[in-house]
């Protein structure tokens, strides 16, 4: 997880931002489907979410994604 934060930090350092915060959440996820009081489906998976907030020239901007590959794709462009 730290490596992802470092990658985003390096991207932000190339931009003229005054402030930035990064939030990354990753962990197990369990979903239950219940019909007529009975469990009909249990799905276990992994989830990922990332949000970045920046302050630039007095204005805030925010972006979020649930795709881990976005960081790597963005790095290749810079």
C-alpha positions as CSV (number, residue, x, y, z in Angstrom):
1,X,0.0,0.0,0.0
2,X,2.9,2.4,0.8
3,X,4.3,1.9,-2.7
4,X,1.0,3.1,-4.2
5,X,1.1,6.2,-2.0
6,X,4.7,6.9,-3.1
7,X,3.7,6.6,-6.7
8,X,0.9,9.1,-6.4
9,X,3.1,11.4,-4.3
10,X,5.7,11.4,-7.1
11,X,3.0,12.3,-9.6
12,X,1.7,15.1,-7.5
13,X,5.2,16.5,-7.0
14,X,5.3,17.3,-10.7
15,X,2.2,19.4,-10.5
16,X,1.9,23.0,-9.1
17,X,-0.3,22.0,-6.0
18,X,-0.2,23.8,-2.7
19,X,-1.6,20.8,-0.7
20,X,-2.7,17.3,-1.4
21,X,-4.0,14.3,0.6
22,X,-4.3,10.8,-0.5
23,X,-6.6,8.1,0.9
24,X,-6.4,4.5,-0.1
25,X,-8.6,1.7,1.2
26,X,-8.1,-1.9,0.4
27,X,-9.5,-5.0,2.1
28,X,-11.8,-7.9,2.0
29,X,-15.5,-7.4,1.1
30,X,-18.4,-9.8,1.8
31,X,-21.8,-9.3,0.2
32,X,-25.0,-11.2,1.3
33,X,-28.2,-11.6,-0.7
34,X,-31.2,-12.4,1.3
35,X,-34.6,-13.4,-0.1
36,X,-37.6,-14.2,2.1
37,X,-35.4,-14.1,5.2
38,X,-33.0,-16.7,3.7
39,X,-29.4,-16.2,2.5
40,X,-29.4,-17.0,-1.2
41,X,-25.9,-15.8,-2.1
42,X,-22.6,-15.0,-0.4
43,X,-19.9,-13.3,-2.4
44,X,-16.5,-12.7,-1.0
45,X,-14.1,-10.5,-2.8
46,X,-11.4,-7.8,-2.4
47,X,-12.1,-4.1,-2.8
48,X,-10.0,-1.1,-3.5
49,X,-10.7,2.6,-3.4
50,X,-8.5,5.7,-3.7
51,X,-9.3,9.4,-3.3
52,X,-7.0,12.3,-3.9
53,X,-7.8,15.9,-2.9
54,X,-5.6,18.8,-4.0
55,X,-5.5,22.5,-3.3
56,X,-4.1,24.6,-6.2
57,X,-4.3,28.4,-6.5
58,X,-7.0,28.6,-3.8
59,X,-9.3,26.0,-5.3
60,X,-9.8,22.4,-4.2
61,X,-10.1,19.5,-6.7
62,X,-11.0,15.8,-5.9
63,X,-10.6,12.6,-7.9
64,X,-11.4,9.0,-7.0
65,X,-11.2,5.6,-8.5
66,X,-11.8,2.0,-7.6
67,X,-9.2,0.7,-10.1
68,X,-5.7,-0.1,-8.9
69,X,-4.2,0.1,-12.4
70,X,-4.9,3.8,-12.8
71,X,-1.8,4.8,-10.9
72,X,0.5,2.7,-13.2
73,X,-1.2,4.0,-16.3
74,X,-0.9,7.6,-15.2
75,X,2.8,7.1,-14.4
76,X,3.5,6.0,-17.9
77,X,2.1,9.2,-19.3
78,X,4.5,11.4,-17.3
